[in-house]
Amino acid sequence: MISMQKINDDQKYQLAFNHFQKIGPVKIRLLENYFSDLKSAFYASSIDLEKSGLSSKLTAEFINWRKNFNLEEALQELEKENIDIITWRDQEYPALLLEIHSPPPVLYYKGNINILNSSVNCLAIVGSREHSAYANKVVSELIPALIENRIVIVSGLAYGVDTLAHQEALLNNGLTIAVLGCGLRKDKIYPYSNKVLAEKIIKNNGLLLSEFPPQTSPLKTNFPQRNRIIAGLCQATLVVESREKSGSLITAYQALEQNREVLAIPGNIFSEFSRGPNGLIKKGAKLILDYEDILEVFNLSTAITKNKKGNINKINNQKELLLETELEKTIYSLIKTALERGEKISADEIIKISKLDTARINSTLSILEIKDLVKNEFGSYCLI
């Protein structure tokens, strides 16, 4: 955890400028090139700030904002919230991220910063917030083998495919990084329903990252900005499902701009969720049919994954040990069968097939949700 005694001046004033969000990476470089250090830049006169390359309007806004900013309070908030920082001048800063056009000068983090080591292979997995059972099956089939090969799974903690990717990585005792479009303060984590997932990521030696100050709310404009970090941290980005226009495609195009690999899972040509990845494949993205296609991108041998199916079955068997009653087993089996067909199943369909009492079915579904065995997605159920 960061200590106010140990933090150096460069980190302090990178932090200070970061709280004034109108001065971003390009302008910070102007200031670094003109002034001897960022402390001098922070307290500089309007004349010197304009000489460095800032506009007169921006300079006036900054100086007005500076009057009310309290650096010590900002540092105290980091301590209170157990948030640490690295800057682009620090050794721990990810080398891959420095290669992009506008790397964030400051990264706030919670968790295991060593994941960002340059020797680590990172794969971004992104997709639709509303996804099909097909996406669930794809993620659960691919990730165990990727984790076996020590690939770190990177995503955005959003609903849908992001959540699936983080959960599957944790289920297989793998490392995962969540990059947020908001601050890391506990009351700002978004979506709030994934707050527990965020805590699990930290507890399992993973990492939460953000370029936004801790108090930043999840504004819509933050997410495209966040997506460039997801792509920038990784050697490759995999799009599982997405509509024709989506944040997932923004991440994919940013990966292309950063000269990284873009991978895509082909899908049903009649499904709106397949239009994004199918379109990417048409434009030249690497088509992914199994985990070996992904390992090939990272130049990894497939020998280590020869027992992949056995490992997946072992995990599924461990889950099924949590089923305590015949009704739990019946409902779980119906949901599992639907998933194998690439579908979800509603409570009404379960009631119709099983011919059992509605109240008993609904209460048992709730018990299975509490046990983290199934989840309700827009009225239909699938396995976790």
BELMO-V923550 format. One record per residue. RES is the residue in three letters. BURIAL is I if it has 24 or more other C-alpha atoms within 12 Angstrom, else O. Layout:
RES;BURIAL
RES;BURIAL
This chain:
MET;O
ILE;I
SER;O
MET;O
GLN;O
LYS;O
ILE;O
ASN;O
ASP;O
ASP;I
GLN;I
LYS;I
TYR;I
GLN;I
LEU;I
ALA;I
PHE;I
ASN;I
HIS;I
PHE;I
GLN;I
LYS;O
ILE;I
GLY;I
PRO;I
VAL;O
LYS;I
ILE;I
ARG;I
LEU;I
LEU;I
GLU;I
ASN;O
TYR;O
PHE;O
SER;O
ASP;O
LEU;I
LYS;O
SER;O
ALA;I
PHE;I
TYR;I
ALA;I
SER;O
SER;I
ILE;O
ASP;O
LEU;I
GLU;I
LYS;O
SER;I
GLY;I
LEU;I
SER;O
SER;O
LYS;O
LEU;O
THR;I
ALA;O
GLU;O
PHE;I
ILE;I
ASN;O
TRP;O
ARG;I
LYS;O
ASN;O
PHE;O
ASN;O
LEU;I
GLU;O
GLU;O
ALA;I
LEU;I
GLN;O
GLU;I
LEU;I
GLU;O
LYS;O
GLU;I
ASN;O
ILE;I
ASP;I
ILE;I
ILE;I
THR;I
TRP;I
ARG;I
ASP;O
GLN;O
GLU;O
TYR;I
PRO;I
ALA;I
LEU;I
LEU;I
LEU;I
GLU;I
ILE;I
HIS;O
SER;I
PRO;I
PRO;I
PRO;I
VAL;I
LEU;I
TYR;I
TYR;I
LYS;I
GLY;I
ASN;I
ILE;I
ASN;O
ILE;I
LEU;I
ASN;O
SER;O
SER;O
VAL;I
ASN;I
CYS;I
LEU;I
ALA;I
ILE;I
VAL;I
GLY;I
SER;I
ARG;I
GLU;I
HIS;I
SER;I
ALA;I
TYR;I
ALA;I
ASN;I
LYS;I
VAL;I
VAL;I
SER;I
GLU;I
LEU;I
ILE;I
PRO;I
ALA;I
LEU;I
ILE;I
GLU;I
ASN;I
ARG;I
ILE;I
VAL;I
ILE;I
VAL;I
SER;I
GLY;I
LEU;I
ALA;I
TYR;I
GLY;I
VAL;I
ASP;I
THR;I
LEU;I
ALA;I
HIS;I
GLN;I
GLU;I
ALA;I
LEU;I
LEU;I
ASN;I
ASN;I
GLY;I
LEU;I
THR;I
ILE;I
ALA;I
VAL;I
LEU;I
GLY;I
CYS;I
GLY;I
LEU;I
ARG;I
LYS;I
ASP;O
LYS;I
ILE;I
TYR;I
PRO;I
TYR;O
SER;O
ASN;I
LYS;I
VAL;O
LEU;I
ALA;I
GLU;I
LYS;I
ILE;I
ILE;I
LYS;O
ASN;I
ASN;I
GLY;I
LEU;I
LEU;I
LEU;I
SER;I
GLU;I
PHE;I
PRO;I
PRO;I
GLN;I
THR;I
SER;I
PRO;I
LEU;O
LYS;O
THR;O
ASN;I
PHE;I
PRO;I
GLN;I
ARG;I
ASN;I
ARG;I
ILE;I
ILE;I
ALA;I
GLY;I
LEU;I
CYS;I
GLN;I
ALA;I
THR;I
LEU;I
VAL;I
VAL;I
GLU;I
SER;I
ARG;I
GLU;O
LYS;O
SER;I
GLY;I
SER;I
LEU;I
ILE;I
THR;I
ALA;I
TYR;I
GLN;I
ALA;I
LEU;I
GLU;O
GLN;I
ASN;O
ARG;I
GLU;I
VAL;I
LEU;I
ALA;I
ILE;I
PRO;I
GLY;I
ASN;O
ILE;O
PHE;O
SER;O
GLU;O
PHE;I
SER;I
ARG;I
GLY;I
PRO;I
ASN;I
GLY;I
LEU;I
ILE;I
LYS;O
LYS;O
GLY;O
ALA;I
LYS;I
LEU;I
ILE;I
LEU;O
ASP;I
TYR;I
GLU;I
ASP;I
ILE;I
LEU;I
GLU;O
VAL;I
PHE;I
ASN;O
LEU;O
SER;O
THR;O
ALA;O
ILE;O
THR;I
LYS;O
ASN;O
LYS;I
LYS;O
GLY;O
ASN;I
ILE;I
ASN;O
LYS;O
ILE;I
ASN;I
ASN;O
GLN;O
LYS;O
GLU;I
LEU;O
LEU;O
LEU;I
GLU;O
THR;O
GLU;O
LEU;I
GLU;I
LYS;I
THR;I
ILE;I
TYR;I
SER;I
LEU;I
ILE;I
LYS;I
THR;O
ALA;I
LEU;I
GLU;O
ARG;O
GLY;O
GLU;I
LYS;I
ILE;I
SER;I
ALA;I
ASP;O
GLU;O
ILE;I
ILE;O
LYS;O
ILE;O
SER;O
LYS;O
LEU;O
ASP;O
THR;O
ALA;O
ARG;O
ILE;I
ASN;I
SER;O
THR;I
LEU;I
SER;O
ILE;I
LEU;I
GLU;I
ILE;O
LYS;O
ASP;O
LEU;I
VAL;I
LYS;I
ASN;I
GLU;I
PHE;O
GLY;O
SER;I
TYR;I
CYS;I
LEU;I
ILE;I
